[in-house]
Amino acid sequence: YSHKDIAGIYNVATLQRYRRHGVATSLMHRAISESRRMGDELISLQTLRKDGLVSFYRRLGFTGIYSKEILIRR
């Protein structure tokens, strides 16, 4: 998704058997390259800390800008 020079990356996932084979990294590099080619200046994404992907996105050059708490009641 891209709007007004800002791209958003949503729902990146790989099947368990393909994890740790570089699939998600390749997908992310392609998305970043395509976004830059389209002229986007900012790329945003969201992740849950519990998914353990913060360090993955940081290695790809993403920086955290804020954190929020989501509360639920069952």
PQR file of N, CA, C, O and H, with PARSE charges and radii, in Angstrom:
ATOM      1  N   TYR A   1       0.842  -1.176   0.000 -0.4000 1.5000
ATOM      2  CA  TYR A   1       0.000   0.000   0.000 -0.0000 2.0000
ATOM      3  C   TYR A   1       0.883   1.234   0.000  0.5500 1.7000
ATOM      4  O   TYR A   1       1.876   1.288   0.726 -0.5500 1.4000
ATOM      5  N   SER A   2       0.531   2.222  -0.807 -0.4000 1.5000
ATOM      6  CA  SER A   2       1.302   3.456  -0.865 -0.0000 2.0000
ATOM      7  C   SER A   2       0.350   4.635  -1.048  0.5500 1.7000
ATOM      8  O   SER A   2      -0.579   4.585  -1.853 -0.5500 1.4000
ATOM      9  H   SER A   2      -0.276   2.177  -1.397  0.4000 1.0000
ATOM     10  N   HIS A   3       0.606   5.706  -0.276 -0.4000 1.5000
ATOM     11  CA  HIS A   3      -0.240   6.894  -0.365 -0.0000 2.0000
ATOM     12  C   HIS A   3       0.569   8.111   0.070  0.5500 1.7000
ATOM     13  O   HIS A   3       1.132   8.131   1.164 -0.5500 1.4000
ATOM     14  H   HIS A   3       1.361   5.747   0.378  0.4000 1.0000
ATOM     15  N   LYS A   4       0.622   9.113  -0.782 -0.4000 1.5000
ATOM     16  CA  LYS A   4       1.299  10.370  -0.467 -0.0000 2.0000
ATOM     17  C   LYS A   4       2.733  10.166   0.018  0.5500 1.7000
ATOM     18  O   LYS A   4       3.110  10.677   1.073 -0.5500 1.4000
ATOM     19  H   LYS A   4       0.164   9.097  -1.671  0.4000 1.0000
ATOM     20  N   ASP A   5       3.519   9.432  -0.734 -0.4000 1.5000
ATOM     21  CA  ASP A   5       4.935   9.185  -0.430 -0.0000 2.0000
ATOM     22  C   ASP A   5       5.172   8.347   0.818  0.5500 1.7000
ATOM     23  O   ASP A   5       6.290   8.297   1.330 -0.5500 1.4000
ATOM     24  H   ASP A   5       3.212   9.017  -1.591  0.4000 1.0000
ATOM     25  N   ILE A   6       4.123   7.687   1.311 -0.4000 1.5000
ATOM     26  CA  ILE A   6       4.264   6.808   2.471 -0.0000 2.0000
ATOM     27  C   ILE A   6       3.759   5.426   2.083  0.5500 1.7000
ATOM     28  O   ILE A   6       2.626   5.278   1.625 -0.5500 1.4000
ATOM     29  H   ILE A   6       3.214   7.728   0.895  0.4000 1.0000
ATOM     30  N   ALA A   7       4.597   4.420   2.267 -0.4000 1.5000
ATOM     31  CA  ALA A   7       4.205   3.033   1.987 -0.0000 2.0000
ATOM     32  C   ALA A   7       3.930   2.318   3.294  0.5500 1.7000
ATOM     33  O   ALA A   7       4.546   2.618   4.317 -0.5500 1.4000
ATOM     34  H   ALA A   7       5.517   4.540   2.640  0.4000 1.0000
ATOM     35  N   GLY A   8       3.022   1.388   3.262 -0.4000 1.5000
ATOM     36  CA  GLY A   8       2.726   0.561   4.429 -0.0000 2.0000
ATOM     37  C   GLY A   8       2.882  -0.899   4.059  0.5500 1.7000
ATOM     38  O   GLY A   8       2.364  -1.346   3.036 -0.5500 1.4000
ATOM     39  H   GLY A   8       2.521   1.144   2.431  0.4000 1.0000
ATOM     40  N   ILE A   9       3.589  -1.637   4.884 -0.4000 1.5000
ATOM     41  CA  ILE A   9       3.768  -3.073   4.674 -0.0000 2.0000
ATOM     42  C   ILE A   9       2.913  -3.788   5.717  0.5500 1.7000
ATOM     43  O   ILE A   9       3.021  -3.518   6.913 -0.5500 1.4000
ATOM     44  H   ILE A   9       4.010  -1.273   5.715  0.4000 1.0000
ATOM     45  N   TYR A  10       2.066  -4.697   5.251 -0.4000 1.5000
ATOM     46  CA  TYR A  10       1.126  -5.374   6.142 -0.0000 2.0000
ATOM     47  C   TYR A  10       1.136  -6.878   5.895  0.5500 1.7000
ATOM     48  O   TYR A  10       1.257  -7.330   4.757 -0.5500 1.4000
ATOM     49  H   TYR A  10       1.978  -4.916   4.280  0.4000 1.0000
ATOM     50  N   ASN A  11       1.010  -7.634   6.960 -0.4000 1.5000
ATOM     51  CA  ASN A  11       0.788  -9.074   6.901 -0.0000 2.0000
ATOM     52  C   ASN A  11       1.867  -9.856   6.167  0.5500 1.7000
ATOM     53  O   ASN A  11       1.568 -10.611   5.241 -0.5500 1.4000
ATOM     54  H   ASN A  11       0.912  -7.267   7.885  0.4000 1.0000
ATOM     55  N   VAL A  12       3.095  -9.684   6.565 -0.4000 1.5000
ATOM     56  CA  VAL A  12       4.185 -10.488   6.027 -0.0000 2.0000
ATOM     57  C   VAL A  12       4.259 -11.763   6.862  0.5500 1.7000
ATOM     58  O   VAL A  12       4.367 -11.700   8.087 -0.5500 1.4000
ATOM     59  H   VAL A  12       3.338  -9.071   7.317  0.4000 1.0000
ATOM     60  N   ALA A  13       4.203 -12.908   6.208 -0.4000 1.5000
ATOM     61  CA  ALA A  13       4.251 -14.173   6.937 -0.0000 2.0000
ATOM     62  C   ALA A  13       4.823 -15.263   6.042  0.5500 1.7000
ATOM     63  O   ALA A  13       4.721 -15.202   4.817 -0.5500 1.4000
ATOM     64  H   ALA A  13       4.115 -12.959   5.213  0.4000 1.0000
ATOM     65  N   THR A  14       5.421 -16.250   6.671 -0.4000 1.5000
ATOM     66  CA  THR A  14       5.884 -17.429   5.943 -0.0000 2.0000
ATOM     67  C   THR A  14       5.403 -18.669   6.685  0.5500 1.7000
ATOM     68  O   THR A  14       5.215 -18.651   7.902 -0.5500 1.4000
ATOM     69  H   THR A  14       5.505 -16.299   7.666  0.4000 1.0000
ATOM     70  N   LEU A  15       5.214 -19.716   5.949 -0.4000 1.5000
ATOM     71  CA  LEU A  15       4.858 -20.981   6.567 -0.0000 2.0000
ATOM     72  C   LEU A  15       6.022 -21.474   7.417  0.5500 1.7000
ATOM     73  O   LEU A  15       7.184 -21.203   7.113 -0.5500 1.4000
ATOM     74  H   LEU A  15       5.366 -19.731   4.961  0.4000 1.0000
ATOM     75  N   GLN A  16       5.705 -22.186   8.464 -0.4000 1.5000
ATOM     76  CA  GLN A  16       6.715 -22.665   9.402 -0.0000 2.0000
ATOM     77  C   GLN A  16       7.873 -23.366   8.694  0.5500 1.7000
ATOM     78  O   GLN A  16       9.034 -23.124   9.025 -0.5500 1.4000
ATOM     79  H   GLN A  16       4.761 -22.406   8.710  0.4000 1.0000
ATOM     80  N   ARG A  17       7.574 -24.222   7.732 -0.4000 1.5000
ATOM     81  CA  ARG A  17       8.640 -25.005   7.084 -0.0000 2.0000
ATOM     82  C   ARG A  17       9.581 -24.164   6.221  0.5500 1.7000
ATOM     83  O   ARG A  17      10.654 -24.635   5.844 -0.5500 1.4000
ATOM     84  H   ARG A  17       6.631 -24.418   7.463  0.4000 1.0000
ATOM     85  N   TYR A  18       9.190 -22.911   5.900 -0.4000 1.5000
ATOM     86  CA  TYR A  18      10.038 -22.036   5.096 -0.0000 2.0000
ATOM     87  C   TYR A  18      10.765 -20.977   5.926  0.5500 1.7000
ATOM     88  O   TYR A  18      11.518 -20.172   5.380 -0.5500 1.4000
ATOM     89  H   TYR A  18       8.319 -22.528   6.207  0.4000 1.0000
ATOM     90  N   ARG A  19      10.545 -20.975   7.224 -0.4000 1.5000
ATOM     91  CA  ARG A  19      11.204 -19.993   8.078 -0.0000 2.0000
ATOM     92  C   ARG A  19      12.687 -20.301   8.207  0.5500 1.7000
ATOM     93  O   ARG A  19      13.109 -21.457   8.160 -0.5500 1.4000
ATOM     94  H   ARG A  19       9.933 -21.630   7.668  0.4000 1.0000
ATOM     95  N   ARG A  20      13.464 -19.239   8.371 -0.4000 1.5000
ATOM     96  CA  ARG A  20      14.929 -19.337   8.497 -0.0000 2.0000
ATOM     97  C   ARG A  20      15.592 -19.780   7.188  0.5500 1.7000
ATOM     98  O   ARG A  20      16.698 -20.322   7.194 -0.5500 1.4000
ATOM     99  H   ARG A  20      13.121 -18.300   8.409  0.4000 1.0000
ATOM    100  N   HIS A  21      14.893 -19.539   6.057 -0.4000 1.5000
ATOM    101  CA  HIS A  21      15.452 -19.828   4.737 -0.0000 2.0000
ATOM    102  C   HIS A  21      15.596 -18.555   3.905  0.5500 1.7000
ATOM    103  O   HIS A  21      15.936 -18.626   2.724 -0.5500 1.4000
ATOM    104  H   HIS A  21      13.995 -19.100   6.052  0.4000 1.0000
ATOM    105  N   GLY A  22      15.344 -17.398   4.505 -0.4000 1.5000
ATOM    106  CA  GLY A  22      15.508 -16.134   3.800 -0.0000 2.0000
ATOM    107  C   GLY A  22      14.304 -15.680   2.995  0.5500 1.7000
ATOM    108  O   GLY A  22      14.386 -14.686   2.274 -0.5500 1.4000
ATOM    109  H   GLY A  22      15.068 -17.340   5.464  0.4000 1.0000
ATOM    110  N   VAL A  23      13.194 -16.385   3.104 -0.4000 1.5000
ATOM    111  CA  VAL A  23      12.000 -16.040   2.326 -0.0000 2.0000
ATOM    112  C   VAL A  23      11.455 -14.680   2.743  0.5500 1.7000
ATOM    113  O   VAL A  23      11.233 -13.820   1.891 -0.5500 1.4000
ATOM    114  H   VAL A  23      13.127 -17.192   3.690  0.4000 1.0000
ATOM    115  N   ALA A  24      11.238 -14.473   4.033 -0.4000 1.5000
ATOM    116  CA  ALA A  24      10.697 -13.194   4.507 -0.0000 2.0000
ATOM    117  C   ALA A  24      11.665 -12.057   4.229  0.5500 1.7000
ATOM    118  O   ALA A  24      11.246 -10.951   3.886 -0.5500 1.4000
ATOM    119  H   ALA A  24      11.419 -15.172   4.725  0.4000 1.0000
ATOM    120  N   THR A  25      12.959 -12.322   4.374 -0.4000 1.5000
ATOM    121  CA  THR A  25      13.959 -11.293   4.083 -0.0000 2.0000
ATOM    122  C   THR A  25      13.892 -10.890   2.618  0.5500 1.7000
ATOM    123  O   THR A  25      13.938  -9.703   2.298 -0.5500 1.4000
ATOM    124  H   THR A  25      13.299 -13.220   4.653  0.4000 1.0000
ATOM    125  N   SER A  26      13.784 -11.862   1.735 -0.4000 1.5000
ATOM    126  CA  SER A  26      13.669 -11.563   0.301 -0.0000 2.0000
ATOM    127  C   SER A  26      12.397 -10.780  -0.007  0.5500 1.7000
ATOM    128  O   SER A  26      12.423  -9.826  -0.784 -0.5500 1.4000
ATOM    129  H   SER A  26      13.746 -12.827   1.996  0.4000 1.0000
ATOM    130  N   LEU A  27      11.288 -11.184   0.604 -0.4000 1.5000
ATOM    131  CA  LEU A  27      10.025 -10.461   0.397 -0.0000 2.0000
ATOM    132  C   LEU A  27      10.141  -9.008   0.865  0.5500 1.7000
ATOM    133  O   LEU A  27       9.684  -8.088   0.186 -0.5500 1.4000
ATOM    134  H   LEU A  27      11.267 -11.959   1.236  0.4000 1.0000
ATOM    135  N   MET A  28      10.753  -8.817   2.020 -0.4000 1.5000
ATOM    136  CA  MET A  28      10.900  -7.466   2.555 -0.0000 2.0000
ATOM    137  C   MET A  28      11.833  -6.620   1.689  0.5500 1.7000
ATOM    138  O   MET A  28      11.539  -5.451   1.434 -0.5500 1.4000
ATOM    139  H   MET A  28      11.124  -9.564   2.571  0.4000 1.0000
ATOM    140  N   HIS A  29      12.947  -7.187   1.233 -0.4000 1.5000
ATOM    141  CA  HIS A  29      13.849  -6.435   0.353 -0.0000 2.0000
ATOM    142  C   HIS A  29      13.131  -6.028  -0.926  0.5500 1.7000
ATOM    143  O   HIS A  29      13.314  -4.912  -1.414 -0.5500 1.4000
ATOM    144  H   HIS A  29      13.185  -8.136   1.440  0.4000 1.0000
ATOM    145  N   ARG A  30      12.326  -6.915  -1.463 -0.4000 1.5000
ATOM    146  CA  ARG A  30      11.566  -6.604  -2.682 -0.0000 2.0000
ATOM    147  C   ARG A  30      10.552  -5.494  -2.422  0.5500 1.7000
ATOM    148  O   ARG A  30      10.412  -4.578  -3.233 -0.5500 1.4000
ATOM    149  H   ARG A  30      12.178  -7.821  -1.066  0.4000 1.0000
ATOM    150  N   ALA A  31       9.849  -5.573  -1.301 -0.4000 1.5000
ATOM    151  CA  ALA A  31       8.856  -4.549  -0.961 -0.0000 2.0000
ATOM    152  C   ALA A  31       9.530  -3.194  -0.758  0.5500 1.7000
ATOM    153  O   ALA A  31       9.015  -2.172  -1.211 -0.5500 1.4000
ATOM    154  H   ALA A  31       9.963  -6.317  -0.643  0.4000 1.0000
ATOM    155  N   ILE A  32      10.674  -3.180  -0.082 -0.4000 1.5000
ATOM    156  CA  ILE A  32      11.409  -1.931   0.151 -0.0000 2.0000
ATOM    157  C   ILE A  32      11.893  -1.353  -1.171  0.5500 1.7000
ATOM    158  O   ILE A  32      11.757  -0.153  -1.408 -0.5500 1.4000
ATOM    159  H   ILE A  32      11.092  -4.011   0.286  0.4000 1.0000
ATOM    160  N   SER A  33      12.456  -2.194  -2.033 -0.4000 1.5000
ATOM    161  CA  SER A  33      12.945  -1.733  -3.340 -0.0000 2.0000
ATOM    162  C   SER A  33      11.811  -1.175  -4.188  0.5500 1.7000
ATOM    163  O   SER A  33      11.957  -0.128  -4.820 -0.5500 1.4000
ATOM    164  H   SER A  33      12.566  -3.169  -1.840  0.4000 1.0000
ATOM    165  N   GLU A  34      10.693  -1.870  -4.199 -0.4000 1.5000
ATOM    166  CA  GLU A  34       9.549  -1.422  -4.994 -0.0000 2.0000
ATOM    167  C   GLU A  34       9.001  -0.099  -4.458  0.5500 1.7000
ATOM    168  O   GLU A  34       8.622   0.782  -5.229 -0.5500 1.4000
ATOM    169  H   GLU A  34      10.575  -2.720  -3.686  0.4000 1.0000
ATOM    170  N   SER A  35       8.964   0.028  -3.159 -0.4000 1.5000
ATOM    171  CA  SER A  35       8.500   1.268  -2.544 -0.0000 2.0000
ATOM    172  C   SER A  35       9.396   2.437  -2.929  0.5500 1.7000
ATOM    173  O   SER A  35       8.908   3.511  -3.282 -0.5500 1.4000
ATOM    174  H   SER A  35       9.272  -0.688  -2.533  0.4000 1.0000
ATOM    175  N   ARG A  36      10.690   2.232  -2.860 -0.4000 1.5000
ATOM    176  CA  ARG A  36      11.636   3.288  -3.233 -0.0000 2.0000
ATOM    177  C   ARG A  36      11.506   3.630  -4.714  0.5500 1.7000
ATOM    178  O   ARG A  36      11.568   4.799  -5.093 -0.5500 1.4000
ATOM    179  H   ARG A  36      11.087   1.360  -2.573  0.4000 1.0000
ATOM    180  N   ARG A  37      11.325   2.610  -5.548 -0.4000 1.5000
ATOM    181  CA  ARG A  37      11.169   2.830  -6.990 -0.0000 2.0000
ATOM    182  C   ARG A  37       9.941   3.692  -7.276  0.5500 1.7000
ATOM    183  O   ARG A  37       9.946   4.501  -8.203 -0.5500 1.4000
ATOM    184  H   ARG A  37      11.274   1.660  -5.240  0.4000 1.0000
ATOM    185  N   MET A  38       8.897   3.515  -6.479 -0.4000 1.5000
ATOM    186  CA  MET A  38       7.672   4.279  -6.654 -0.0000 2.0000
ATOM    187  C   MET A  38       7.780   5.686  -6.061  0.5500 1.7000
ATOM    188  O   MET A  38       6.860   6.491  -6.203 -0.5500 1.4000
ATOM    189  H   MET A  38       8.894   2.857  -5.725  0.4000 1.0000
ATOM    190  N   GLY A  39       8.902   5.984  -5.398 -0.4000 1.5000
ATOM    191  CA  GLY A  39       9.116   7.319  -4.860 -0.0000 2.0000
ATOM    192  C   GLY A  39       8.688   7.532  -3.429  0.5500 1.7000
ATOM    193  O   GLY A  39       8.662   8.667  -2.954 -0.5500 1.4000
ATOM    194  H   GLY A  39       9.649   5.330  -5.282  0.4000 1.0000
ATOM    195  N   ASP A  40       8.354   6.471  -2.737 -0.4000 1.5000
ATOM    196  CA  ASP A  40       7.959   6.611  -1.338 -0.0000 2.0000
ATOM    197  C   ASP A  40       9.163   7.021  -0.496  0.5500 1.7000
ATOM    198  O   ASP A  40      10.263   6.492  -0.660 -0.5500 1.4000
ATOM    199  H   ASP A  40       8.375   5.549  -3.123  0.4000 1.0000
ATOM    200  N   GLU A  41       8.937   7.965   0.402 -0.4000 1.5000
ATOM    201  CA  GLU A  41      10.003   8.449   1.276 -0.0000 2.0000
ATOM    202  C   GLU A  41       9.995   7.765   2.630  0.5500 1.7000
ATOM    203  O   GLU A  41      11.007   7.745   3.329 -0.5500 1.4000
ATOM    204  H   GLU A  41       8.044   8.395   0.536  0.4000 1.0000
ATOM    205  N   LEU A  42       8.857   7.206   2.996 -0.4000 1.5000
ATOM    206  CA  LEU A  42       8.701   6.579   4.302 -0.0000 2.0000
ATOM    207  C   LEU A  42       7.995   5.242   4.129  0.5500 1.7000
ATOM    208  O   LEU A  42       7.028   5.139   3.373 -0.5500 1.4000
ATOM    209  H   LEU A  42       8.034   7.222   2.428  0.4000 1.0000
ATOM    210  N   ILE A  43       8.472   4.229   4.822 -0.4000 1.5000
ATOM    211  CA  ILE A  43       7.829   2.916   4.815 -0.0000 2.0000
ATOM    212  C   ILE A  43       7.479   2.581   6.252  0.5500 1.7000
ATOM    213  O   ILE A  43       8.344   2.604   7.128 -0.5500 1.4000
ATOM    214  H   ILE A  43       9.257   4.313   5.436  0.4000 1.0000
ATOM    215  N   SER A  44       6.223   2.273   6.497 -0.4000 1.5000
ATOM    216  CA  SER A  44       5.807   1.953   7.866 -0.0000 2.0000
ATOM    217  C   SER A  44       5.302   0.517   7.936  0.5500 1.7000
ATOM    218  O   SER A  44       4.831  -0.051   6.950 -0.5500 1.4000
ATOM    219  H   SER A  44       5.520   2.254   5.786  0.4000 1.0000
ATOM    220  N   LEU A  45       5.415  -0.045   9.127 -0.4000 1.5000
ATOM    221  CA  LEU A  45       4.840  -1.351   9.406 -0.0000 2.0000
ATOM    222  C   LEU A  45       4.585  -1.443  10.892  0.5500 1.7000
ATOM    223  O   LEU A  45       5.118  -0.662  11.679 -0.5500 1.4000
ATOM    224  H   LEU A  45       5.797   0.416   9.928  0.4000 1.0000
ATOM    225  N   GLN A  46       3.770  -2.400  11.264 -0.4000 1.5000
ATOM    226  CA  GLN A  46       3.474  -2.640  12.671 -0.0000 2.0000
ATOM    227  C   GLN A  46       3.778  -4.101  12.977  0.5500 1.7000
ATOM    228  O   GLN A  46       3.580  -4.974  12.133 -0.5500 1.4000
ATOM    229  H   GLN A  46       3.337  -3.035  10.624  0.4000 1.0000
ATOM    230  N   THR A  47       4.245  -4.353  14.149 -0.4000 1.5000
ATOM    231  CA  THR A  47       4.481  -5.721  14.578 -0.0000 2.0000
ATOM    232  C   THR A  47       4.178  -5.840  16.063  0.5500 1.7000
ATOM    233  O   THR A  47       4.236  -4.856  16.801 -0.5500 1.4000
ATOM    234  H   THR A  47       4.406  -3.643  14.835  0.4000 1.0000
ATOM    235  N   LEU A  48       3.863  -7.027  16.482 -0.4000 1.5000
ATOM    236  CA  LEU A  48       3.626  -7.273  17.893 -0.0000 2.0000
ATOM    237  C   LEU A  48       4.915  -7.772  18.527  0.5500 1.7000
ATOM    238  O   LEU A  48       5.584  -8.654  17.989 -0.5500 1.4000
ATOM    239  H   LEU A  48       3.816  -7.826  15.882  0.4000 1.0000
ATOM    240  N   ARG A  49       5.251  -7.208  19.658 -0.4000 1.5000
ATOM    241  CA  ARG A  49       6.474  -7.602  20.352 -0.0000 2.0000
ATOM    242  C   ARG A  49       6.487  -9.109  20.626  0.5500 1.7000
ATOM    243  O   ARG A  49       7.536  -9.749  20.556 -0.5500 1.4000
ATOM    244  H   ARG A  49       4.708  -6.491  20.095  0.4000 1.0000
ATOM    245  N   LYS A  50       5.327  -9.665  20.933 -0.4000 1.5000
ATOM    246  CA  LYS A  50       5.236 -11.086  21.276 -0.0000 2.0000
ATOM    247  C   LYS A  50       5.602 -11.994  20.105  0.5500 1.7000
ATOM    248  O   LYS A  50       5.944 -13.158  20.314 -0.5500 1.4000
ATOM    249  H   LYS A  50       4.474  -9.145  20.990  0.4000 1.0000
ATOM    250  N   ASP A  51       5.537 -11.480  18.877 -0.4000 1.5000
ATOM    251  CA  ASP A  51       5.883 -12.288  17.702 -0.0000 2.0000
ATOM    252  C   ASP A  51       7.391 -12.429  17.522  0.5500 1.7000
ATOM    253  O   ASP A  51       7.844 -13.253  16.727 -0.5500 1.4000
ATOM    254  H   ASP A  51       5.260 -10.534  18.707  0.4000 1.0000
ATOM    255  N   GLY A  52       8.172 -11.632  18.251 -0.4000 1.5000
ATOM    256  CA  GLY A  52       9.618 -11.750  18.200 -0.0000 2.0000
ATOM    257  C   GLY A  52      10.260 -11.251  16.919  0.5500 1.7000
ATOM    258  O   GLY A  52      11.366 -11.674  16.582 -0.5500 1.4000
ATOM    259  H   GLY A  52       7.804 -10.963  18.896  0.4000 1.0000
ATOM    260  N   LEU A  53       9.594 -10.364  16.200 -0.4000 1.5000
ATOM    261  CA  LEU A  53      10.110  -9.902  14.911 -0.0000 2.0000
ATOM    262  C   LEU A  53      10.720  -8.503  14.944  0.5500 1.7000
ATOM    263  O   LEU A  53      11.182  -8.012  13.914 -0.5500 1.4000
ATOM    264  H   LEU A  53       8.695 -10.020  16.474  0.4000 1.0000
ATOM    265  N   VAL A  54      10.729  -7.864  16.090 -0.4000 1.5000
ATOM    266  CA  VAL A  54      11.279  -6.508  16.173 -0.0000 2.0000
ATOM    267  C   VAL A  54      12.727  -6.491  15.698  0.5500 1.7000
ATOM    268  O   VAL A  54      13.104  -5.621  14.913 -0.5500 1.4000
ATOM    269  H   VAL A  54      10.353  -8.263  16.927  0.4000 1.0000
ATOM    270  N   SER A  55      13.537  -7.425  16.153 -0.4000 1.5000
ATOM    271  CA  SER A  55      14.947  -7.446  15.741 -0.0000 2.0000
ATOM    272  C   SER A  55      15.089  -7.734  14.242  0.5500 1.7000
ATOM    273  O   SER A  55      15.996  -7.208  13.598 -0.5500 1.4000
ATOM    274  H   SER A  55      13.231  -8.132  16.791  0.4000 1.0000
ATOM    275  N   PHE A  56      14.211  -8.556  13.688 -0.4000 1.5000
ATOM    276  CA  PHE A  56      14.219  -8.827  12.243 -0.0000 2.0000
ATOM    277  C   PHE A  56      14.011  -7.537  11.464  0.5500 1.7000
ATOM    278  O   PHE A  56      14.760  -7.246  10.531 -0.5500 1.4000
ATOM    279  H   PHE A  56      13.474  -8.983  14.212  0.4000 1.0000
ATOM    280  N   TYR A  57      12.994  -6.760  11.842 -0.4000 1.5000
ATOM    281  CA  TYR A  57      12.714  -5.507  11.139 -0.0000 2.0000
ATOM    282  C   TYR A  57      13.819  -4.478  11.367  0.5500 1.7000
ATOM    283  O   TYR A  57      14.140  -3.707  10.462 -0.5500 1.4000
ATOM    284  H   TYR A  57      12.386  -6.996  12.600  0.4000 1.0000
ATOM    285  N   ARG A  58      14.394  -4.455  12.543 -0.4000 1.5000
ATOM    286  CA  ARG A  58      15.513  -3.534  12.807 -0.0000 2.0000
ATOM    287  C   ARG A  58      16.708  -3.858  11.907  0.5500 1.7000
ATOM    288  O   ARG A  58      17.375  -2.949  11.414 -0.5500 1.4000
ATOM    289  H   ARG A  58      14.134  -5.081  13.278  0.4000 1.0000
ATOM    290  N   ARG A  59      16.979  -5.142  11.692 -0.4000 1.5000
ATOM    291  CA  ARG A  59      18.078  -5.528  10.796 -0.0000 2.0000
ATOM    292  C   ARG A  59      17.830  -5.058   9.364  0.5500 1.7000
ATOM    293  O   ARG A  59      18.774  -4.869   8.597 -0.5500 1.4000
ATOM    294  H   ARG A  59      16.436  -5.880  12.092  0.4000 1.0000
ATOM    295  N   LEU A  60      16.573  -4.872   9.011 -0.4000 1.5000
ATOM    296  CA  LEU A  60      16.222  -4.382   7.676 -0.0000 2.0000
ATOM    297  C   LEU A  60      16.215  -2.857   7.596  0.5500 1.7000
ATOM    298  O   LEU A  60      15.907  -2.285   6.551 -0.5500 1.4000
ATOM    299  H   LEU A  60      15.806  -5.025   9.634  0.4000 1.0000
ATOM    300  N   GLY A  61      16.556  -2.204   8.709 -0.4000 1.5000
ATOM    301  CA  GLY A  61      16.671  -0.748   8.708 -0.0000 2.0000
ATOM    302  C   GLY A  61      15.495   0.001   9.298  0.5500 1.7000
ATOM    303  O   GLY A  61      15.480   1.231   9.274 -0.5500 1.4000
ATOM    304  H   GLY A  61      16.806  -2.669   9.558  0.4000 1.0000
ATOM    305  N   PHE A  62      14.515  -0.703   9.824 -0.4000 1.5000
ATOM    306  CA  PHE A  62      13.367  -0.035  10.435 -0.0000 2.0000
ATOM    307  C   PHE A  62      13.718   0.391  11.850  0.5500 1.7000
ATOM    308  O   PHE A  62      14.490  -0.276  12.540 -0.5500 1.4000
ATOM    309  H   PHE A  62      14.527  -1.703   9.843  0.4000 1.0000
ATOM    310  N   THR A  63      13.147   1.504  12.273 -0.4000 1.5000
ATOM    311  CA  THR A  63      13.373   2.067  13.593 -0.0000 2.0000
ATOM    312  C   THR A  63      12.034   2.232  14.285  0.5500 1.7000
ATOM    313  O   THR A  63      11.063   2.675  13.673 -0.5500 1.4000
ATOM    314  H   THR A  63      12.520   2.046  11.713  0.4000 1.0000
ATOM    315  N   GLY A  64      11.982   1.879  15.546 -0.4000 1.5000
ATOM    316  CA  GLY A  64      10.750   2.067  16.305 -0.0000 2.0000
ATOM    317  C   GLY A  64      10.512   3.541  16.579  0.5500 1.7000
ATOM    318  O   GLY A  64      11.434   4.273  16.940 -0.5500 1.4000
ATOM    319  H   GLY A  64      12.772   1.518  16.043  0.4000 1.0000
ATOM    320  N   ILE A  65       9.262   3.971  16.404 -0.4000 1.5000
ATOM    321  CA  ILE A  65       8.947   5.368  16.687 -0.0000 2.0000
ATOM    322  C   ILE A  65       7.983   5.504  17.860  0.5500 1.7000
ATOM    323  O   ILE A  65       7.939   6.548  18.512 -0.5500 1.4000
ATOM    324  H   ILE A  65       8.514   3.376  16.111  0.4000 1.0000
ATOM    325  N   TYR A  66       7.220   4.467  18.126 -0.4000 1.5000
ATOM    326  CA  TYR A  66       6.385   4.472  19.320 -0.0000 2.0000
ATOM    327  C   TYR A  66       5.930   3.057  19.628  0.5500 1.7000
ATOM    328  O   TYR A  66       5.990   2.165  18.782 -0.5500 1.4000
ATOM    329  H   TYR A  66       7.256   3.619  17.597  0.4000 1.0000
ATOM    330  N   SER A  67       5.481   2.878  20.838 -0.4000 1.5000
ATOM    331  CA  SER A  67       4.981   1.592  21.293 -0.0000 2.0000
ATOM    332  C   SER A  67       3.636   1.838  21.957  0.5500 1.7000
ATOM    333  O   SER A  67       3.437   2.865  22.605 -0.5500 1.4000
ATOM    334  H   SER A  67       5.433   3.602  21.525  0.4000 1.0000
ATOM    335  N   LYS A  68       2.739   0.921  21.800 -0.4000 1.5000
ATOM    336  CA  LYS A  68       1.442   1.093  22.449 -0.0000 2.0000
ATOM    337  C   LYS A  68       1.019  -0.209  23.110  0.5500 1.7000
ATOM    338  O   LYS A  68       1.464  -1.300  22.752 -0.5500 1.4000
ATOM    339  H   LYS A  68       2.902   0.087  21.273  0.4000 1.0000
ATOM    340  N   GLU A  69       0.176  -0.053  24.050 -0.4000 1.5000
ATOM    341  CA  GLU A  69      -0.348  -1.207  24.773 -0.0000 2.0000
ATOM    342  C   GLU A  69      -1.769  -1.463  24.313  0.5500 1.7000
ATOM    343  O   GLU A  69      -2.575  -0.537  24.225 -0.5500 1.4000
ATOM    344  H   GLU A  69      -0.186   0.832  24.341  0.4000 1.0000
ATOM    345  N   ILE A  70      -2.071  -2.693  24.024 -0.4000 1.5000
ATOM    346  CA  ILE A  70      -3.427  -3.064  23.615 -0.0000 2.0000
ATOM    347  C   ILE A  70      -4.032  -3.891  24.743  0.5500 1.7000
ATOM    348  O   ILE A  70      -3.463  -4.900  25.159 -0.5500 1.4000
ATOM    349  H   ILE A  70      -1.416  -3.445  24.095  0.4000 1.0000
ATOM    350  N   LEU A  71      -5.151  -3.472  25.215 -0.4000 1.5000
ATOM    351  CA  LEU A  71      -5.806  -4.136  26.333 -0.0000 2.0000
ATOM    352  C   LEU A  71      -7.047  -4.862  25.843  0.5500 1.7000
ATOM    353  O   LEU A  71      -7.787  -4.342  25.009 -0.5500 1.4000
ATOM    354  H   LEU A  71      -5.614  -2.653  24.877  0.4000 1.0000
ATOM    355  N   ILE A  72      -7.273  -6.048  26.354 -0.4000 1.5000
ATOM    356  CA  ILE A  72      -8.497  -6.778  26.030 -0.0000 2.0000
ATOM    357  C   ILE A  72      -9.120  -7.292  27.326  0.5500 1.7000
ATOM    358  O   ILE A  72      -8.454  -7.427  28.352 -0.5500 1.4000
ATOM    359  H   ILE A  72      -6.671  -6.470  27.032  0.4000 1.0000
ATOM    360  N   ARG A  73     -10.382  -7.565  27.246 -0.4000 1.5000
ATOM    361  CA  ARG A  73     -11.093  -8.185  28.378 -0.0000 2.0000
ATOM    362  C   ARG A  73     -11.926  -9.312  27.825  0.5500 1.7000
ATOM    363  O   ARG A  73     -12.660  -9.137  26.852 -0.5500 1.4000
ATOM    364  H   ARG A  73     -10.923  -7.455  26.413  0.4000 1.0000
ATOM    365  N   ARG A  74     -11.815 -10.443  28.429 -0.4000 1.5000
ATOM    366  CA  ARG A  74     -12.597 -11.596  27.956 -0.0000 2.0000
ATOM    367  C   ARG A  74     -13.702 -11.908  28.917  0.5500 1.7000
ATOM    368  O   ARG A  74     -14.469 -12.845  28.692 -0.5500 1.4000
ATOM    369  H   ARG A  74     -11.219 -10.586  29.219  0.4000 1.0000
TER
END
